[in-house]
C-alpha cells in the first residue's frame, strides 16, 4: 500500500519573499500550487497538519478511529495500512475538468492509476435501478413505460445533436434563453423522467436547475455522455476513482510544485496573515518566521473573517463486510432523489461504495459513504435513507457534519483567493470549476490546457 499521508518535500525555513503563499494542502490548494509553480510563480505552501490533504485527506485505519475519537480499531478489521479512507469521497467524471487537469500535468509523470466505477444507480420507490448506459439498456429499463420511452428518445436525440455554438441544432428551442423546465415541457416528459434526467444524468442536487437557462443542464448531460464513452465502449459508468484513494491527488500536485521550486512546510500553524491599511495582503507569519508575498491562496479555515457559511454537509463513512445487496457491485454510486424520500426535503442523498479493488480496504471489506446537504437540526437522521440501503453489513460508522463556506469577495483587491468548501455531491466537478476559476482570477487568464500534451489516464 502507498502511504497517502506521508510528508513529502518539506522545508523548515522560509525565504524572505514569494509570489504566492498557499494555506492548506487540500486538493484545490495543491492543484493550484502545482499549476502556479509550473507557470513560474514562486510558491510557499503551508499546512497546520502533519499530513497532506486537509479536509480531503485519506486516513489509515488507526488514524480514522483516532480522528473520530473511537479508540483502537478491533483486530478483526485487519492491518491499519491497508486502509485509505477518504474523508470527502468523490468520484471523478472520466471526461471532467479535474481529469483534464490531471492528464495535462501529472498523470504520466507520476504513473497514476484509476479504476472505473462498476455502475451508477438511482433509487425509485423501494427499488434501486441501474442508470442505463446504452440504448438497449434504456429500452429494457423499467424506469420508464413504453410511451414515455418514445418521448424520452426524442428528447435524447435532440440533446445529442444539440451544439451550443450552432443555433441550427437548437430546433424550435432556444436553450440560451429558455429554462430547462420549458425544454422538458416541449417534449411532454413525465415527472419521473424529468427526475431521472435531472438527477441521475445531469447530477443536479435539487430542483433549482429547472428554472435556470437550459444550456447549463444540457452541458452536464453532455459531460455525462462523453465521460461514459471514454472507456470500454461506454458500457460501465462515467466515473473513475484513483487507486489508493483521493489522498494521492494532493500529493502528486505537491510533488509537481516541488519540482518547479515550490517550498512546503507541514506542521506549521499560520500565526497571522498580514494586510496593509487598505486591506491588501502583504505576507504571512508562520512557524516563528515571516515571508512577504504578492497574494495568498487557501481554504476557508484560514480566513474566518473573509468567508460566509452557506450550509453544511452531513457524511457517514461506513466499514462493511459485504457489498451493497441492491447492486452487488464492487464499486458504485446510488443517487436517492429527494422526491423519493418520505420526509420532504430539497436535496438528494448520495451513496458511494468502494472495495479492495481500489486499494482502500483489505480483501473482504467494503467502504461506503452516505452524504447529503443538511437541511435540518438533525443531519444524522437525514442520512437514514442512504444508510438503510447498506442493510446489516455495517461494522462501524463514522459520522461528521461539515460547514460549507464561500468567500465574501473575489480577492481581486485584497489579493486573497479563498476556495469553496467541498459540496455534498458524489463527484469533483464543482471543485474542478473552483480550481479553474481561482486560477483565472489569480493570473488574469484562463488555464491553457493546450500548452501541455494530454496523456490518457491509466485504467486497471
N, C-alpha and C positions, 0 to 999 in steps of 0.2 A: 504494500500500500504506500501511496505517496503521502507525505506529511503535508496536510493542507493548511497548517497554521504555523509553519516554521518561520524563523526570522531570516530574511534574505537581505543582502546588500545594505547593511546598517552602518551608520557612522555615529560617532559620539560628539563630533564638533561641527558647528556651523561655520560657514564663511560669513563675511560681513554683509554681502548683498546678493540678491537673487532677482530673477524676473518674476517668479511665482512662488508663493507658499501654498501648499495644499494640505488641508487639515482633514485627517481621517483617511483610512485605507479601504473604504467600501468600494464596490465595483465601479460606480460612477466616478469617484475620485481617482481611482487607479487608472482607469481608461483615459481620463483627461490628462493625468500626469504623464502617461506614456505618449499620448498624441502631442501634447505641448512640448515634451522633450525632443521628440522626433522633428518637430517644426522649428527647433533651435532655441527654445526657451530654457533658461537655467532654472531648474526646479528644486525646491526644498520640500520634502514630503514628511509630515509629522503624524504620529498617531499616539494617543494616550495608552493604547493597549500594547501588549507584548506580542500580538499576532496580527496578521493581515486579515482584512475582510470587514472589520467593523460590524455593523448590524447585519451584513450579508456574509458573515464568516461561516466556515464549515468546522464543526467540532467533532472530536473523537468521543467515545462513549463516556470516559471519565469526565471530560470537560462538559459534556451535555448534562450529566447528572449534577455536577458542581454548579453549573450555570443556573439551574432551576432549584438548587438547594435540596436535592434529593439524596444526598449522601453517596455511598458506594454502590455501583451497579451490581446486581446479582450475577454470580458466576455463570449461570446458565445462558446469559446473553453473549458470552464469548469474549474474545480479546478486544480491548478498547481500540487498538489502532486499526481494526478492520471496519470501523465506523467512520463515515464522513457525512455528518448530518448537517444539512444546510438550515440556517436559522430563517432564511427567507427563500424557500424553494420555488423556483420558477423555471418553466421550460423556455427554450429559445425557439422562435419561429425560424424554420430552416432557410427561408429567404428574407428574413427580417433584417432590420438595421444593425442590430448587435452582431449577428453572424457576418454581415458585410464588413463591419469594422474588424472583426477577428480575421477574416480572410485577407483583408488588406494589410494587416500588421503582424500578427503573432502566431497564427495557426501553423504555418510552415516552419517558422523559426524555432518553435518550441514543441513541435510534434504533438499538438493537442489532438485528442481523440474524442469522438462523440458517439452516442448511441441513439438510434431512432426510438421514439416512444411507440409502444405497440398499438396504441389506438386512442381516439378521443370519443367520449361517450356523453350522452345527455340524459338527464332524468326526466321522466314524464309519468305522472301518476305514481304508481307503485313499482314501475319498471325502469330499467336502465337500457338505453338503446345505443348501439354504435352509430356514430356520425358517419353517414355514407361517404366513401372516398372515391367511388366510381359511379358511372351512370347505371350500371347493372345493380349495384348496391342500393342506389337511390330508388330504383323502380321496384325492388323487392322489399324495401324497408317498410315496416308497419307504422312509421312515424306519420305518414300521410295516407289518405284514402286515394282511390284511383282518380277521381275527378280533380282532386286537389293536386295530385302529381302532375296532371296535364297543365294546370295553371302555373304551377311552380316551374315546370320545364320551360315554359315561355319566358318567365322572368329570368331564369338562369341563362337561357340562350341570349337574351338581350344583355344581361350583365357581363357575359363572357365576351361579347363583341364590343361592349362599351369602352371607349377610349376618351378620357377626359380632354385630351388635346385635339380631338377630332369631332366637332359637333355633328358631323354627318352620321356618327354612330349612335347618337342620342335618341333617334327616332322621334316620337311625339313628346318626349320628355326633355326637361332641362335640369339635370342634376346639380348644376351650379346655383340654381335659384329655388328649385322645388325641394321640399323636405322628403325624408325617407318615408314618412307616413303617406305622402302623396304618391310616391312611386309604388309602394305596396298596394295602395288603393287602385291605382291604374290597372294592376294585374289581378285585382279582386282576390288577393290572398287571404286565407283564413287566419284567425288569431294564433292558432297553433303553428302554422307555417311561418308566420312572421316571427314568432318566438324562436323557432328553430334557426331561421336565417340570422336573426339579430344576435342571438346569444351563443349558438353553437358554431356558427361560421364567422360572423363579424366579431365575435368575442366581446360584445358590448356588455357592460356590467349592470346597466339599468335601462329604463325606458327613455332617458333624456335624448338619446340619439334620434328618436323618431321625429322630433321637431327641429332637428338640425339639418343643414344642407345635405342632400343625399350623396354628394360626391365623397364625403368623408367616410361614410359606411361602405360605399362601393369600393373604395380603396382598401378597406380592411378585408372585404370579401375577396378581392383580387390577391391580396397578400396571402390569405389562407390557401387559395388555389395554387399560387406559384410555389409556396412552401411545400404543398402536398406533392407537387410534381418534381421536386428536387432530387429525390432518391427512390429507387426501386419501383419506378413506373407509377408512382403516386397511389399506391395501394395500402399504405400503412397509416401514416398520420403526418401532420405538418410540423411536428415538434421534435427537437433533438435535446439531448442532455449530456454534459461533459462527464467522462469517466472520472471518478474520484470526487465528484461534486463540484458545486459552483465556486468553492473556495479556491480552485485552481485559477479562475479567471482574474481576480485582482492580482494574484502573484505573477502571472505572465506579463501583465502590463507593468508591474513594478520592475520586473527584470528588464523590460523594454526601455523604461525610463532610465534605469541604471546604466544600461549600455550607452545611452546618449547623454550621460553625465548627471543624471538625477541623484540627489542626496537623500537618503532615507534614514529617519530616526524614529524607531519604535520605542514604546515605553517612555514617551516624552510628553508629559502633560503640557498643554498650551496655557501659560500663565496669564497672558494678556495679548490681545490684538490691538495694536496702537494706531490711532487715527489722528489726523491734524484737526485744527479748529473748524475746518469746513466739512469734516466727516469723511475725508478721503483716507483710505488705508495707507499706512506708512511702513509697518513692519510687525514682527512677532517676537514676543518674549516667551521662551520655552526652554526648559532644562537649565535655567540659570543663565541663558545666553540671549542675545538679541541679534536679529537679522533684518535688514531692510529688504523690501520687495515692492515691485510695481503693482501687484494685485494679489489677492488671496482667493482661493477656491476651497470649498469644504462642505461637509454635510451639516444639516440643521443643528445638530447637537453642539456645535462650536459657536453658534450665533443666536443665542436665546433672545436677544433684543432686536433681531432683524428677521424673524420668522413669525408666522401665524399658524395656529393649529386649525386644520380644516376637517378633522375627523380622527378616527382611529381604526386600526385593523386588528381583528381577533384571529389568532392562529393556534392550531393544536397539532403538535408533532406526535405521531403515534408509532411505536415499535410493535410489529406484529409477527406472528409465527406462521401465518398463512396469507395468501394473496386475497384481494377482494373477490368474493364469490360472485358478485354481479358481473364481473368482466373476465375473471380467470386469466388476466394478463400479467406479465412481469412488470410492465410499466403502463401507466395510463393517466388520462385526465378525465374526470367526471364533472360536468357542469350541472348544477342544480339551479335552474332558472328561478328567480324569486317568486314567480307566479305559481310555481309548483310546491311552494312551502305553505303549510297550513296556516301558520301565523303570518299575517300580512307583513310584507317587507318590500324594500325598494331595490335591493342589491342581490346579485347572485351569490351562491356559495360554491366554492371550488374544492375538489378533492384531487390530490396528486399522489400517485403511488410509484415507488421506485423499488429496486431489488438488488441482489448480488451482482447482476449483470452490469450494473452501473458502478460497481466497486464502492458502494456507500454503506453496505451492511454485509455481514458474513453469510455464507450459504445457509439456507433455511430460514432466514429472517427477511422481513419486508419493512419498508418505511412508507408511511402515509402521512400527508399533511392536509388538514382542512383549514380553509381560510375564508374570510368574508369581511366586508366593510361593516364595522359595528354600528348599529343604529339605535341601540337601547342601553340602559344602565346595567344590563346583564349579558355582556358579549359572549360568555361561555355558553349560555343557553342558545344563542343564535347559531352556534356551530352544530347543535344536536342533529339536524337533518343530515349533515355530512357524516358525522360520527356514527349515525345509525347504519350507514352503508358498510361500515367496517365490521359490523357484527361482533362476535365474541372472540375475535382474533387478536385483540389489542392486549399487549403485555404491559405497556406503560405509556402514559400520556404526559405531555409537557405543554401546558397552555400559556400563552402570552397575549398581552394586549399592548400594541404599539401605537403611539400617537402619529398622526400624519401631519407633517409640516410643509409649508411652502414659503419661499422668501417674500418679503413685503415689497421689494423693488427689484429691478433687473440688474442692479450692480454697476450700471454704466458710470454713475457719478461717484459712488463710494469705492469703486474698484474691488467690490466684494461680491463674489459669484457663488451663490449657495444652491446646492442641489435640492430636488424634491425628495421627500420620504418615499419608500417603496410602497406601491399600492397593493391592493388585495388580489389583483388578477393573477392568473397562473402562468403568465408569460412576461418577457422583459421589454416589450415594445415601448411602453411608456418611459422606462429608464433609458432606452437607447435614444429616443427622441430628446430626452432631457440632456443627454451627453452631447448630442449634435447641436442642440440649441445653445447650451453653455459654451461650447467651442466657438460657435459663430459670434456670440456676444463678447467673448474674451478677445478673439483675434480680429473681429470685424469682417470675417469672410467665412463662408461655409467650408466644412471639411471636404477636401478633394480626394475622393476615392480613386480617381484616375491616376494619381501620382504613384500609387502602389499597384503592383501586379497581383491581382486577386488569385488566391490559391484555393483549391477545393478543400472542404472540410473532410477530414478523415473519419469514415464511419466504420464501426465494428459490427 
